[in-house]
Amino acid sequence: MKRTDILTYGEQPCKFRLRSGKEVFGVIWETMKQDTVVHYFASAVERMRYKKAEANNDVETCKNLITEVNIDEIVSAEPLN
């Protein structure tokens, strides 16, 4: 998927289908990391925990809750709401 497609589903729980055929459920969002746009994935529950940890400046917990993803590996997304 393209970045503009991913932004449509950003911050909302979705079912994502990967090129490998695997389906994953969770949330994707983007952030800037050293002048580069980076996309992260986490389950919806982990994303909520991440936000709380981020608000508390708990860097170690934040690192443990997310996975950096290559959006080129995502072929489709379907909102769960």
Residue, then its C-alpha position, 0 to 999 in steps of 0.5 A: m500500500k502507499r503511504t496515502d492509503i495507510l494514512t486513511y487507516g492510521e490510528q484505527p484498529c484494522k485487519f492488515r493482509l501482508r504480501s506473505g498472505k499473513e493477516v495481522f490485527g492492530v494499529i499502524w501509525e507514523t512518526m518522524k525519526q531523524d528526518t525520515v517517516v517511520h511506520y509502527f505497528a502494535s495491537a490496539v491494546e498495545r497502542m493504548r499502553y504505548k500512549k500511556a507510556e509515552a505520556n509518562n516518558d517510559v522509553e523502555t516500555c515504548k520500545n517493547l510495545i511497537t514494531e517498525v513496519n515496511i508499508d510496502e509489505i501491506v497489500s490491504a487493510e480493512p477497518l474493524n470498527 
